[in-house]
Amino acid sequence: MRPCSKVFERPWRISPIRSVQARQEASVGAFAKFGSGDQVSYERRFEQVIGNSPALEAVLEQVERVAPTDSTVLIQGETGTGKELIAHAIHNISSRCGQSFVRLNCAAIPLDLLESELFGHEKGAFTGAIAQKIGRFELADKGTLFLDEVGDIPLALQPKLLRILQEQEFERLGSARTYQVDVRLVAATNRDLTDMVKRAEFRSDLYYRLNVFPVLLPPLRARREDIPALVTHFVEIFARRMGRQIEHIPSQTMSALSSYPWPGNVRELQNLIERAVILSNEGVLPNPLPATGTQGVVASAAATTLKDSERALILHTLEGVGWVIGGPKGAAAKLGLKRTTLIHKMQKLGISRPSLQSSQNVMSPRSRESDSSFYEA
């Protein structure tokens, strides 16, 4: 079990003057120096949370306020913004830090198995239940349970989740015995729960019970001053893992990375830096961004809204991969997004394959099947 983090140390806390110098020099050695000897003293430690922008600082101030309590926390933000890291930080500075931190991605579990994952089941409770299973709430007793993608919990299961949050008691599937637990819940979602409540897709009483202390994580484009430190952090990780030596990050590369809108946020940045380290030659980090895509997006971002910029980037990526969403070579992987997240963004932005959209009124049944498979790709 990991030790508690009662004292926090904030990595990559760079003064504004040093930060400008670092961007100009853009060398790994320079960033390493700023992150160690010239680091500003700070009496707290948020493990793996990189940055010192005002937007991030405001979030971490909230974390410090709520962590010592047992209150339920709802972490909201776009995919790839680091919601699980914040959940870990809340656990690590709470009174439960010596106990279990149990996580569950609700979107990754089939709906018919989610209840068993959460609450457990007895042997013979249903077909295939050949042994007793302990659920995540029991595993997290006296500790913290992190429910990611909580917006994906089906409506039929939400009353049982509401009950355990209010009463701290539940029954396993196939059992009449009531179990008592002491669990602190931290939930996260990239979906708009208030909008889901309005559409009757999420129970309002559960939403209010989850939303005791909301924490909204800023997207990476809202804290661009953190990008140089994040780039260097990931370069050091992947260079060490691959046995490579990266000595220099050209200023043009750092400028391009800092200007990019990052729809996939920190996860997308991490994936692109891994690609750049693989492609590096003679200790120089190349620009991993697509030349045409980057220039087009940056130019349009200056002239249009952020929503238009995001739409243009998704369209460009989809066209580049032949409108394939899933798979290792699909648009979701290239954007650093989950397949379901990309589909949700496409629907929200009104993006659909042009040929299908133009012939929607004269589509044959076979064509409609093709349209459906497109979203499942």
N, C-alpha and C positions, 0 to 999 in steps of 0.2 A: 504493500500500500504506500502511495506517495506521501511524503511529509507535508505538513501544513505550511502555507505561505503566509505567515503573520506579518512579515515585513516585505514591502514591495520595492522592487528596483525596476525602473522604467528604462528599457534599452532604447537606444537611438534618440535620446533626448538631446537635440542639437540646437544651439543658439541660432537666432536668425542670421547673424553675420557669418558664422561658421557654415550655416546651411547654404548660403549663396556661394561661398568659396568652394564648398564641396561640389555643388552643381557645376561650377566652372572647371574644377580639376577633374571631377568624375573618375576618380581612380578608387579601386577597392581599398588600397592601403590608406588613402585619405579618410574614407568612411570608417575604416576599422579604428583609426586613431581617434576620430571624433566620438566613436561609440565607447571608448575606454577611458584614456587619460583625460580627455577634455569633457567627459560626461558630467552634466550637472547633477549634483547630489539630489536624490529623491527618495523619500522614506516610504516607498511602496513598490511592490513588484507584481506586475501583471505578466505572467509567463506567456511568452510568444506573442504578446500584443505589441506590434511594432509601430511607432509613430508618436508624434507629440503635437499634432495639429489641434487647433481649438475645438474642432468638431469631435475628435476622438477624446480629447481631455474632458469634454462635457459628459460623454458617455461614461468614462471611468470614474468621474465624480459621483454619478448616479450609482454605479456598481458599489462603490465604497459605502454609500449610504444604506443600500438595501441588503448587502451581503450579511451583516451581523444579525439580521432578523430572520424569522422563519417564513416571511411573506412570500406568496407566489409571485414569480417574475415572468413577464411575457416579453421575450426579445423579438423585435420585429426588424425587418430589413430585407434588402434584395438578396438573392442567392449569391454566395461567395463573399459575404461581408464579414464572416468570422463569428457567427452566432454561437457556435459550440465553444470557441475560445472564451467568449464572455461568460458562458454558462460555467465553464471550468473555473474562471476567475472568481465568480460568485461563490462557488463551492469551496475553493481553496482558502478564502479569507472568512469563511463562516465558522460557527461553532461545530459544524458537522465535518470539518475538513479531515478528520481522522477516520471518517466512516466511508462507506461506498459511494462512488459516483457512477450511477447506472444510466446509460443512454439508450434511446430507442428512436429510430427514424420511422415515424408512422406511415410515411409514404412508401417505404420499402417492404412492408409486410402486407401480404394479401388480406383483403378485408375480412374474410371468414376466419382468419387466424389471429387477427389483431387482439380480439378479446382474450384469447388464451395467452398471448404474449404479455398482455398487461396484468391480468389477474390470475393466470395459472389455471390448471384443470386437474381433475382427479382421473385416475385410471378408468377407462371405459366411458368417459364423459361423452365421447362422440366417436364415430368411426375413425380408427387410426390412433386413438389415444391409448397406446399400449402401456403407458407408464404415467405416474404422477409428474406434473410439471409445475415448478415454482415460477410465478409471474414476476414481472419487473418491479412491481410495487413492493412485493415481499423482499426481493433482492436488495431493494434500496432502503429497507427499514433502518431508521436512525440516520440515514444519509440523504443524498440528493438524487432525484430522478429527473433526467433531462429528456423531454419529449420534443423531438424535432419534427417539423412539418405537422404541427398539431391541427392545422386547418384541414388535413386530409382524413381525420377521424370521422367515420360515418355517423350520420345522425342517430341511427339506432343504438350506437354505443355511447353516445355523449351523456345520457342520463346516468349511466353507471360511473363514468368518469367524474361527473359533477358530484355524485354521492360520496365518492372516496375523498374528494377535495374538501368537502364540507364536514364529513363525519369521520374521516380517516378509518373507514371500515369497508369491507367488501366480502364477497363469497367467490371461491373458485368455481369454475365451470364444473357442474356435476356434483356439487357439494352444498349442503344446507348449513354448514358451519360458517359463522361470521368471524373474520380475522381482523384484528386491530393492527394498524401500522402507524409509524411516526415518520412521515416522508415529507421532505421539502421539495416542491415541484418548481422546476424551471422549464417553461415551454418556449418554443420558437416557431416562427412561420415567416414565409416571404409573401403570404397572401393577405389581402385586405379583409380582415375578419368582420369589420363593421359593415362592409359591403355584402359579405356573405350572410350576415344576420339579416340585412334588409331583404335579401333574396330567399330567405328561409332555408339557407344551406348550412347554417350553424346556429345552434341554440343561443339565444340572447343571455339566458341565465348562466350558461357555461362561460360565455365570453366575459361577462362581468366578473365571474369568479377567477378567471385566468388573468384578467387585466387589472389586478390589484396594483402592480407596480410595472408599468410599461417602460421598456428601454428600446429606443429606436436607434439602430445602427446606421451611420451615414454611409452612402455608397462611396466607392473609392474616388469618383470624380469630384466629390464634395470635400475631399481632403488630399488634394494633389501634392501638397507640401510633404506628405509622407511617402510619396512614390520613390524618391531616391533612396531612402533608408530601406524600404521594402525590396527594391531591386538588389541592393547590395546584400541584404540578408539572404535572399534566395540564391544569389550568385555564389555566395560562400557555401551554402548548404549543398547545392548541386555540384559545384566544383570539387568539394571534398568527397562527395559520394562517387563522382566519376573519376577521381584522381587527376583532375585537370587544374592548371594554374591560370587564373584570370587576373591579369595585372592592370588592365585598363578598360574603362567604359567610356567610349567617345562621347563628347558633349552632345553631338547630334543624336546619338542613340538615346541618351537620357532625356533630351528635349522631346523627342518623338514619343517616348514612353509616358512622359509627364503630360503630354497634350492629348493623348488617346482617351476616348470617353469611357472605356472599360465597362461594357455592359455586364461582363461576368465577374467584375470586381476583383478582389484579391486572388481568388481561385484562378481566374483567367490570367492574371499577371504571373502567378506562380508557374502555370503551365508554359507560358511563353518564355519565361526566363530559363526554364529547363531546356526548352528547344534551342534557345540562344547559346547556352553553355555547350550543348552537343555540337552546334555549328561553329563554335569559336575556333579561331586559328591564331597562333603565335601570341596567346595571352590576351587577345582583344575580343571584347564581347560585341557580336554583331547586332544589328537591329532586327528583332524577330517579327516585327509587324509587316503585314503585306504592304508593299509600296503603294499600289494603286488604292487599296482599301483605306489605308491610313490617311493619305492625302485627301481623298474624297470626303472622309468622315470629318476630319479636322476642319476642312474648308466649309462644309455644310453646317458644322456646329457653330461657327462664328456668325452665320447668316440666318439660321433658323433656331427653333426651340430644341431642347434636349430630347424631347419625344420624337421630333423629326429626325434628329441625328441617330437615335437608337434604331428607328425604323429603317433608315437608309443602310445602317451597318448590317442589320439582320437580312434585309433584302439582298445586299451585295454578297453576303456569305452564302445564302441559300442559292443564289444564281451560280455562284462559283462551284458548288458541289452538286449541281443538278437537282436542287430541291429535295435532297435527302436529309432527313432530320437526325435519325438515330445512327448508331454504329460508330466505329472508330474514325471513319472518314466523313461523318455527317456534320451538319451545320452546328448541332449542339456541342459536339466535341471541340470544334474549331473556335466556338465562342466561349468555351469554358462553362457551359450551362448544362443543367440536367435536361433530358429530353422533354419531360413534362413541363419544366419551367419555360423552355423555348416555345412549346406549343401554346402555353398560356399567354406568353408575350405576343405571339403572332395573332392570336384571337383578339387580344386587347387592342393591338395596333391595327387590326383589320387587314392582316397580311394573308394572302392565299395565292396559290399558283395561278399566274395570269391566264394560262390556257383553260384551266378549269373554271375560273371565274367568268370568262367571256362566253363560255358555252354552257353555263349552268342550266339555262332553261331548256336545252335540247339534249341533255345528257341521257345516254342510255343507262339501263340498270347496271351494266358492266362498268360504265364510266364512273358511276357513283361508288361502286366497290373500290375502284382505283383511288378515288378521292379519300375514302376512309383509310385505305392502307397507307396513304401518304402521311397521315397524322400518326400512324402506328409505327412508322419506320424508325 
